Amino acid sequence: MRSIVAGHVAVTATEFVELALGTPLDLWLGVEGETEEERAARLAAAADILADDPTMPDRVSRVAVEAIEAHAPELFNVVPLPQLKGRRPRRKGAAA
């Protein structure tokens, strides 16, 4: 199955996110070993992008929600733990 975003084919998950957001992930996440000057320049560029595109946080949220929905079974695969007999749950503020 191919993922197409804005007319471009995304080959990897990273490419899909970058195409959906319109910016490279490294701009937001940084890269290992970047200098303080590189970090400052990256953060300034990110701030400029956010100032120029006030809808970007909404798009980021939408992409995150879609990813969570697509992978919810894996992300939220939790099993309830059995209750231990003879133990009562502690109440908030109760002395131990």
Secondary structure in CASP SS format (residue, H / E / C, confidence):
PFRMAT SS
TARGET T0000
AUTHOR 0000-0000-0000
METHOD secondary structure of the structure
MODEL  1
M C 1.00
R C 1.00
S E 1.00
I E 1.00
V E 1.00
A C 1.00
G C 1.00
H E 1.00
V E 1.00
A E 1.00
V C 1.00
T C 1.00
A H 1.00
T H 1.00
E H 1.00
F H 1.00
V H 1.00
E H 1.00
L H 1.00
A H 1.00
L H 1.00
G C 1.00
T C 1.00
P C 1.00
L H 1.00
D H 1.00
L H 1.00
W H 1.00
L H 1.00
G C 1.00
V C 1.00
E C 1.00
G C 1.00
E C 1.00
T C 1.00
E H 1.00
E H 1.00
E H 1.00
R H 1.00
A H 1.00
A H 1.00
R H 1.00
L H 1.00
A H 1.00
A H 1.00
A H 1.00
A H 1.00
D H 1.00
I H 1.00
L H 1.00
A H 1.00
D H 1.00
D C 1.00
P C 1.00
T C 1.00
M H 1.00
P H 1.00
D H 1.00
R H 1.00
V H 1.00
S H 1.00
R H 1.00
V H 1.00
A H 1.00
V H 1.00
E H 1.00
A H 1.00
I H 1.00
E H 1.00
A H 1.00
H H 1.00
A H 1.00
P H 1.00
E H 1.00
L H 1.00
F C 1.00
N C 1.00
V C 1.00
V C 1.00
P C 1.00
L C 1.00
P C 1.00
Q C 1.00
L C 1.00
K C 1.00
G C 1.00
R C 1.00
R C 1.00
P C 1.00
R C 1.00
R C 1.00
K C 1.00
G C 1.00
A C 1.00
A C 1.00
A C 1.00
END
